[in-house]
Amino acid sequence: MFSPSIARKAAEESAVLLKNNGVLPLSKSIGKLALIGPYVDEKAIHGEWSAFVKAEECVSIKEGISNLL
């Protein structure tokens, strides 16, 4: 069963930015960027909250960042 309050709590407790020394937002002059995790190349990471998402319109995290840089 989907619980918005549990999902929000998990998101709040899992995202960490230790210190931003001018790195964010990313610029095109960035040398290297490590993308780590099982979903970096995955396009189908949408869930119940995205019932109207069309798979052909999705991009992976890697593709999205590459498109911006």
Number of C-alpha atoms within 10 A of each C-alpha: 3 9 7 10 9 10 10 11 10 11 11 10 8 8 8 8 5 6 8 8 6 8 9 8 6 12 11 8 7 9 6 6 8 6 12 8 7 7 13 14 14 14 16 14 14 14 9 8 9 9 8 8 13 10 11 8 7 15 16 15 16 16 15 12 13 10 9 9 11
